[in-house]
C-alpha cells in the first residue's frame, strides 16, 4: 500500500500521529493509498519551517521570484498529463476534465509571473513643498491554504502562485481524499528551484486545520469548501486575528428566457450540471425556466442525458466519472428520492443505471416541477442532479436568485441584450454568465461569490488575490533643501 507523507522543509516527512486515512480509486472502489494525518507537532514544524524561510524569501528580488515562477509554469505545463492522471485516479473525473483543471490552474501561475507589474506601488511627487508620498505593498509572512477534494490541483493554484510571488511562504493542507496531485505540484515547485520552506504540505483533518487557524505565526488563511466549514474557518481564524477568505457553497441558477436558443441552453445545462459528476461549486443545479420555454427545454435536456457515457475517467469515451465516495453517491441518490417524495417529477432517474464493479457510480438525474421548499432545491447536493423550477416571468426568476441564501454564480440564456444587461445588474451573485453556464473568471480577474458563498470580503486569485496576500504601506518623505544640508554635496550654498 502506497504511503503518502507530508512535505516539510523540502523533505518527505512521515506522520508520527499514528492516525491514517484511506485513499480510494472511485472508479473501482478499491483503496490505493494510505495517508498519514498530521499531529499538532508536525503542523507546528511546518509553520516553523515557513517562518524561517520567510525571513530570506521576502528579500529575494522580484526578478528572481519571477524567473522561478516562469520555471514552475513550464514544469506544470509539461506535466499536464501526469497531473491529470493523478486527478482521475483519486477524484474520478474524466481525463478531459482533469486536463481542463490543470489549464485553469496554469492561468493563475501565468498571472503571478507578472509580479513586476502587480507589485508596483504609487508615487506622488511634491505632494507638499519638498514632500513626496508613495505607497508599497509588502508580504504578510506565513500564509496557509486549505483546499477541497473537487479541484485538488486547480484550487491550490488559485492561492500558491500569488502568495509566494508576493513574498509570503505558504503551507498547503489539501483534501485527504485525493492528495497525490497537490503533492506532485509541490514536487514540481521545488524542482523549479524555490527554496525549502517556501512551500510546505501537511496532511490532516480537524486537528491540522485548527492548528493552522489558531497559530499566531500564520497570518492568513485561504479556504474553499462547504458553507458550514467555511463559516467555522472564518470565525475561528478571524477570532485569532488572521486575514481569512473562505469560499463556501452554492446553488447556482441558470435563468432561461422564452427567446433563448433551446439547443444551446440544453447543451449548456447538461455540461454544467453533470460535468465532473456535479461535484463543483460552480455547477448549475437549478434551471429556472420562464414561461413557454419550460416544456421544450426539459425535453431537450432529457434527450441529451440519454446520450451521456458514464464510466471510469480513464476510458476515452467517458463523459462523466464516479462520485468521490460511496457515501456521497448514496447521499445524492437520497436527494432524488426526497424530491420524488415531495412531489417533483423525476424525468430522468440516475438510480436506474446499473454499473459493474464496486465503483462509486450513479447516473444523472433531472427533476422537473421543483418548488423552493423541497430539499433538492434548498440544499447543496454536490452531485449530478439538475432541478427545474418553472416561473412565469423574468422578475420571478431574478427574485428566486435574490432570495436564495447562496450567491456564487448565476447565468441567463437569452437573445435579448436588454434582458441580459438587466440581469448582470440585478442578479444577486458574485459571478454572472450571459449565455455562459459556468462563469468562472479568467486568472487575471478574481473568483468569488456573495452572501453565504463567501465569508470575508476578498475574492480569490487575480487582483484581489494579490491584495489579500499583501499589506499596504504609505510613506511620506521630506528631505532638506541641499542648499541647507549639513553634508557638503557640492551644491552652492545660500549666503
N, C-alpha and C positions, 0 to 999 in steps of 0.2 A: 504494500500500500504506500503510495507516494505521501511523503510528509511535507507540508508547506509551513515555512517558518517566517519569522519577522526578518526585516532588513534594517539593521541599526548601525549607524556609523560606517556604512559601506560593507558591512559583513552580515552573512546569514546568521541568525540568532534563534536557535530552537527555543520554544516555550518551555518554561520550567514550572508552569502553574499546575500541570497535571490534567488540565481540562482540555478536551478535544471537541471538534465539531466536524461532522462528516460533510464531504463534498460529493455531489452526485452528478451523473450524466442524466439530465432529464429525459433524454430520448430513450434510454434503456431502463431507467430506474435503478441503476447499479451505482454503488459507491465507488468513486475513482481515486479519492484522496482523503487525507485527514489533516485538518487544520488545527494547529496549536493556538489556543486562546491566551491572550496576554494577561499577565498579572499586573498589579499596580507598579511593582518594581520594574518590570520591563517597559511599561509606558513611561515611567519616570526616567529610565535610561535613555529612551528615545528623545525625550524632552531635553535632557542634559546634553546629549549629542547635538541637537539642533541649536540649543542656546550657545554652545561653544563655537559651532560653525558660523553662527550669525555674526560674531564679532569680526571675523575676517571677510565673510561673504558680503557684508554691507559696504565694504570699502573697495570691492572689486569694480573695475571700471565698467562703464556702460558698454564700451567696445568689446571687452572680453565676454561679458554676460551675453551680449547679442550673438557673438560667434558660437558660444556654447549652445544657445537656443536654436540657431540655424542647424547645428550638427544634430541636435536632438530631433529636430523636424525631419531631417534626411533619414535618420535611423528609423523613426516611426513609419515614415512613408515606405521605406524599403522593406519593412517587416509587416506590412498591412495584412498579408495572407496569414502569417503566423499568429498575429493578434486575433484575427477573425476566427481562426480555428479554435483558439482557446475560448473565445466568447461562445461559440457554438457548442463546444464540448461541455461547458458548465452552466451556461444560461439556457441554451436550446434554440436560440433564434437562428434563422436560416443564414447561410453564408453571405448572401447579398445584403441582408440587413446588418450583419456584423461588419462587412466592409464599409457600408454606409456610416456606421457608428464611428469607425476609425477616421473616415473622411471628415466628419463633423468635428471630431476632436482635433484633427490637424489644423482646421481653421483657427482654433484658439492658440495653437503653438505659433502659427504664422502671424497672428495679431501681436503676440508677445515679442516676436522678432523685430517689431517696430519700436522697441523700447526707447531708442534715442529720441523719437518724436513724442512718445507717450509721456515721458518724464520731463518734458520741457516745462519750466516754470514761466512766470511772467515778470516783467520789469517795467517800472515807471520811473524814468529818469527825471531828476529835478522836480519831484512832486511838490516840494517846497524849496526855497532857495538853498542850494547846496545839499539837498536831501534826496536820496533815492529810496524807493520802496520796491521790493521784489519778493516773490513767493517761490517756494520749492516744495516738493513732496518727498517724504522720507519713509523708509520701511518701518513696519511695526515691530518686527522681531520674529519670534516663533509663532507660526500660524498652523492651523490644522484643518483638514478636510475629512468629513465623514460622509461616505458615498454609498449609493444604493445598489441593489443587485441588478436592476434592469438595464443600466448602461455602465457596466463596470470599467470600461475604458474611456468613454466619452466624458462622463461627469468628472472624474479626476482631472481630465484635461481642460475642463471648464475653470479649474481652480489653480492647479500647479503652475502652469506657464506664467500667468500674471503674477502669482505670489512670488516666485523665485526671481523673475525678471526684474521686479521692482526692489529686490534686495532682501526679501524675507527668506527664512528657512521654513520648510514645510513638512508636516507629519501627516501621512495618509492613513486613515483607518477605513479600509474597503469593506464591502459586504463579505461576511463569512461564507456566503453561498457560492460565490464564483470569484475566488481571489486570484486565479492564475494569470488572467490578462493584466490586471493592475501590477502584479509582481513583475511581469515581463516588461511592462512600461518602465518600472523602476530600474530594471537591469539596463535597459536602453539609455535611460537618463544618466546612469553612472558611466556607461560606455561612451557617452558623448563627452565626458570629461568634467562633469560637475564634481566639486569636491565632496568627500564623505561628510554626511551630516546635513547637507543642504536639503536632501530628501531622505526621510526615514519612513518605513512602513511598519505599522504594528497591527496585528490582527486581534480581534476580540469581540466581546459582547458589551453589555451594560457596564461591566467593570472598567473596561478600557475607555468607553465613552465618557463615563463620569469623571475619570481621572483627567482626561483632556479638558472637560468642561470646567473643572474646579481648580486646576493647577495654575498658580499665579504666573508662571513663566510662559503660558500660552496666551497670546494677546488677542487672537481672533479665531472664530470657528465658522467654517462654511459647511453647510449641511444640505442634503437633498434626501427626502424620504416622505413618509406618510404624515398627515396632519397632526395626529396625537404626538408623535415623536418629535416633529418639528417644533411644536409648542413647548414640549419639555426641554429640548435643546436650547431654544431661545430664552426661555425663562431662567433656566439654570445657568447658562453661560452669561446672560446679562446680569444676573444677580451676583456673579463672580467678577463683574467689571469688564467683561470682554465685549468686543465687537462680535455680533452674530448676524449672519444671513442664513435663514433657514427656509428653503423652498419646500413646499408641502404638497398636499394632494390636489385633486382636480376633478371636475365633472364638466368636461368641455362640450359645448353645444355647437351644432352646425345648423344654422338657420337657412332653410331652402325656400325661396320665394316662388310664386307660381310661374314667373317668367324664366326661371333658371333652365339651363341645359340639363335635362334629366339624366342623360347618359353620363355627362361629366360629374354631376353631383353623386350619382350612384357609384361610379368608379372611385371617386374620392372617399365616399363614406366607407366603402369596403376596405380600401387600403389603410385608411386612418383608424378604423375601428378594430381591424383584425390583424394588421401588421404587427410583428413581434408578439403575437398572441394577446394583443391588447395591453401588454404589460409596459406601458409608458405613460408618463404623466401628461403628455400632450395628445394622447389618443382621443379621438372623437367617441364619446359614449352616448350622446343624445343627439338625434336628428330631430329638429323642430320643423315639421312640415306645415307650410302655410297654405290653407285653402285647398284648391283642386289639385295641387301637385302631390298630395299625400298618396293616393292610390297608385299612380304610375311610378312614383319614386319607390315605394315599398316593393312593388312588383319587380322593378329593375334591380334593386339591391338583392332581393331573394334569388333572382335568377343568376346573379353573379356569384353568390355564395356556393351554388352548386358546382361551380367550375373551379373552386379553390382546391389546391392539392395540399393536404396536411400530412406531414411526415417528418422524419429526422432532418435536422438542419443541414446535415452533410449531403443529403440527396439533392441532386441538381434540380429536380423538378419541384421540390418542396417550396411552398409559398408561406407556410406557417408551421412553426415547430410546436413543441410541447410547452406547458407551463413550468414554472421553476420548481415546484414541489407537488407531491401528491395532495398535500393539504390545501394548497391553493387551487388545484383542479377541483377538488371536492367543494371548496367554498364557492367557486364560480358556478358550478352546477347547482348548488343550493340556491343561489340567487335566481336562476332561471325558474326553478320550481316555485320560489316565493312569488315571482312575477306572475306565473300562471295562476297560483292560488289567489292572488289579489285581483285577478280579472283581466290581466294583459293577454293579448292574443299572441301566442307563440307561433310565429310564422316559420321560423327555422329553429329547430331544437338540436343544439350541438351534442346533447346527451345521447342522441340516437346513433351517433357514429361509433363504430366498433374498431378498435385498434389492436393489432397483435403486440405481444410482449408486455413488459411492465413499465413502459414509459408513461410520463405524466401528461398524456394527450387528452384533449377534448375537442369537439367540433365547435364551429362558430354558431352563435345564437342571435336571432333577430326577433325582437318583441315589439309589437305594434299596440296602439291604443294604451300606451303607458300614461299614467297620471302622476302628478308630482308628490303624492302621498305614498307611493309604492317604494319599497326598499331598493328596487332596481334603479330607481331614479335618485333617491336621497343618499345612497351610499356609493363610495368609490369601490367599484368591483375589481378593477385591475385585471381584466380578463377579456376574452373575445365575445363580449355581449354588447349588442347595439340596441338601444331603446329608441322608439319613435313616439314622439309626443305631437299630437295634432292640434293646431291652433287656427283661428280664423283670420288673424291679421298680423302684419309685421309688428305692430306695437305689442301685441300679446307675446310674441316671440322674444322681443327685447326685454319685456318685463320678466319672463322666465329667467333669463340670464342675470338680470339685476337682482332678483330675489334668491338666486342660488347662493349658498354661503361661499362657494369657491369662485375664483376669478382668474384661472390660469390662462386659458385661451378660448377664443370664440371665433367662428367663421361664418361668413354669409356667402350664399351662392345665388347670383342674380345677374341679369344683363343690364340692370338699371344703375347707371352711375350715381344718380341722386340717392337711391336707396343705399348703395354701398358707402357713399360719403356720410350719410346719416349714421349708418351702423358703426363706422370707425370712431365716430364721436360718442355715440350713445351706448355702445356695448360695454358693460361693466367688467372688463377683463384686461389683463396686462399685455396680452399679445393677440392681435387681430389678423385674421386671414380673409382676403377678398377673393373668392374662387380658389382659395388655397386652404386645404382642410387642417393642416398641421403647421401653423405659422411660427416655427422655431426661427428666431433671428439668426443671421449670419454672424460670424465671430467678431465682427467689428461693430455690432450693436450689442445690446445686453438682453439677457433672458430673465424673465420673472413675471409672476402673476400679481394679482391684487387679492384683497380680502383674506380668506383663510388659506390661500395658496402661497402666501409669503408672510413670514414673521421676520421683522426687521424692515429697514427702509431702503436697502440696496439690492439691486438685481445682480445676476451672476454674469460673469465674464464681460468682455468688451470694455468700454469706458468706465462703467460702474464697477466692474471688477478691479480695475486699476485703482479707482478711488477707494474701494473697500480695503485693499491691502496696503494703502499708504496713508500717511497723515500729513496734513498741510502745515507749513510754517511760513509766516510772513516776517520779513526782515526790513527794518527801517534803518538807513545808513546815512551818516553825515561825516564828512571829512573836512578838516580845517582848510581854509584857503592856503595854497602853497606859499603865498607871499608872507603868511604869518606863522608858518610852521617852525617848530623848534629845530627841525632837521634841515640841514643845508642840502637842498635838492638841485641847486644850480639855478633856481628861479630868481629873477630880480626882486629885491625887497622894496616895499614902500618905505619912504622916509618917516 
